[in-house]
Amino acid sequence: MRFRALVGAFAATPLHPQWLLGRRSPPEGIESASGIVLDIGAGDRWVRPYLGEDVEYLALDYPRTGRDLYAASPDVFADAGALPFADGTFDGVICLEVLEHVREPALVIREIARVLKSGGRAWLSTPFLYPLHDVPFDFQRYTEFGLRRDFESARLSTVSLRKSLHAIRCAGLLICLAIAGPLMPPGPRRVLLPLAVPMVLLVNCTAWLLSLLWPDWNHLAVGYEVELCKL
């Protein structure tokens, strides 16, 4: 824990292996949410301050991950694949970094569509190129086209779909994580830390600079952010 805390202290600097990700931020358009909004996988409710004061916010999480891994205290504990709400209950649904952690993501997407009112909006995000996390509750990765397929099947119209991170920053992030990842568990590998720190610094700075000079490539992304509308 002390080692993780030490690493976290450098989160805002290029010494940190995830520096290229930038600060956690809500998906675009979420500030327009109104009425009753459901946050699936709410965690520490970090999204709430970005919503209007008049929004009726309901946080939902899954016990084995939200409670046991993150000590979350949502309004409701439930399975995202079997939401305990009537059809057309919500004006908006938020589901950030959740689809990779459920066994049947297409079912969760259909449930989101079911509980949305007609014309309601949903904001989703999911990783594409990112290491395993929250193991063993990490089951799949979506491509852009896999997302569009399942949205269409659920009768959800894609308002916008954006990839996250410049392709070169994505590659730099993966290199940094490959350097730092083996050193995270306690053990003798920690002796490599003095070598790892300058390596991470070099990769971060090089990728950041190159991303300013080189064209982006749509085929390489850390993940996707999507805004949807129920037809």
N, C-alpha and C positions, 0 to 999 in steps of 0.2 A: 504493500500500500504506500509506503514511503517513497518507493521508486516511482510509482505511478503519479504521486503527488508532485514529485520533482519534475517529471516529464511535463505534467500539466501546467506547471509554472511557466514553461516556455512556449505555451500554445500559440501565443500571438507573435512569435518570432520564427525565422527560418531555421532555427535549431530543432523545431518540432517536426516529426515525420508527417504530420497532417496539416502543416501550415498552408499548403497550396489549396486546401479546401476552403479556406477563409472562415469567417464567422458563420455560425448557424443563423439562417434567416428564413422567414416564412415564404411560401410560394407567392409569385406575383398574382395580384388580383384578390387576395384573401381579405384585404381591407374592405372589400365591397360586400362581404357576407352580412346577412341580416336575418332577423327572425330567430328561429330555433336552429342551433348548429350542433351537430354531433362530432366529437373528436375521437376517432378510433385509434387506439394506441397512444393515448394522451401523455403517458409518462408523467413528467413533472408539470404538465399544463403550460409549457413554455409558449405555446401559440396564443394563449388567451389575451395577453396584453396587446396583440396586434389586431384584435377584433374590436368593433365598436362597443361602447358601453351599453347600448340598447340590445345587444345580442344576448339571447338566452343560451348559455353555453353548457353542454353536457359532456363530461369526460368519461370515456370508456376504455378499459384495459383488460387484458387477459391475465388470469391469476398466475400462471406458471412463468410468465415473463414479466409483466408489469409489476406484479406484487413481489415475486420471488427474486427477480434479478435487479429491479430498480426501486423497490419499496414504494411503488406508486400508490396514491390514494385517490382513485377516480370516484366519480359519482356512481358508476355501475361497473361491476366485473362481469364480463360475458365473452362468448366466443364470437369473433367477427363474422364467422361463417353461419351464424344463427342468431342474428340480432334480435333482442327481446322487445321489438317495437312494431307497431302496426304499420301497414303500408302508408306511404305518403306522410310520415310524421314530421320530417325535417325540411327546412328551407336550404340547409347546407350541410355537407359532410366533409370532414377533413380526415385524411388517412395518410400519414407521412411515415415512410420507411417501415411499413408493416407488411406489404405483400410478399416480401421475401421470407417472412417468418411464419406464414400460414401454409398448411398442407394443400389447400385447394384455393389458390388465389382467385380463380375465375368465379368461384362460389361467393367469395367476399365481395367482388365487384358487382355481382348480381344482387347481393344483399344491400349494398350501397344504393343501387338503382331502385330497389324495392322501397326502401324507407324514405327516399327523396320524394318531395312533392313534384308535380309536373312543373317544369321550368326551373327546378332547383339546381344549385351548383355544387360541384364536388371538386376538391383539390387533393391530388394524390402525388406522392413521390416514391421512387423506388430505385435502388442501386442497379447498375449494370456491371461495371468493372470495379469491384471492391472486394476485399478479402472476406473470408468467413468471419462472422461475429455472432455473439449470443448463441454459440453452439450449445446443444445440438439443435437449436430452433432456427436453423438457416437452411431453407429448402430449395430455393431456385433464384434465377435471375431472368428478368424480362428484357427482350429487345423492344425497340420502338414499335415494330410491326406486330409483335405478340401482344403488346398493350392495346394497340388499335383494334386487333381482332377481338379481344375479350370485351372491350368497351362497346364495340358495335353489337356483339352478341347480347349484351345487357341493355341495349337501346339507350346508350349514353353517347351523346355527341361530343366530339373533341373540340373544345374551344381553342385551346393552345397546347402544344407539346414542345417542351424545351429540354435540350440536353444540358447537363451541368458540367462545367469546366471545359476549358480549351483542351484539345487533344494532347498537346505537349505537356500541359500541366497535369493532365490525367496520367500520362506515362511517368512523369516525375514523381507523382504521388505514389504510384505503385512501386517504383524503385525504392523510395524512402521507406515505405512500409515493409518491403522485402528485407531491407537492411535492419530496421528496428524490430520487426516482429520476432525474430529468433532470440532476441535479448530480453524480451518482456518476462518470461517465466524466471523465477529465482534459480540461480545456478551458476556454474563456472563460466558460462558464456558472457557474463557481465564484464569480464576482463576485456572484452572487445569494445566496450563502450567508448573509450578514448579515441578509438579509430572510427567508430560509427558516427559520432557527433560531427566531425568535419566532413564526412562523406554526405550526410544528410544535408548539411549546410550548403555544400557544393551543388548537389542535385537540385535542391529547392531554388537556389539563386539562378542556376543555369536554366532550369525549366521556366521560371518566371520571366526571365529576360527573353528567351527564345519565343515565348508565347506572344510577346509584344511585337516581334519582328516577323513571325512565320504565320501563314494562313492556317485557320482552323480546319479540322477534318471531321465531318459529321459522323463518321463510322466509329469514332472512339469517344467514349463518354464515361464519366463516373456513374452517372445515373440520369433519371428523367424526372421532370416536374410537369404535371398535367392539370389543366382545368377542364372540367366536364360540365355538360348541361343535360338534364334529363329531358328526353323528347316528349 
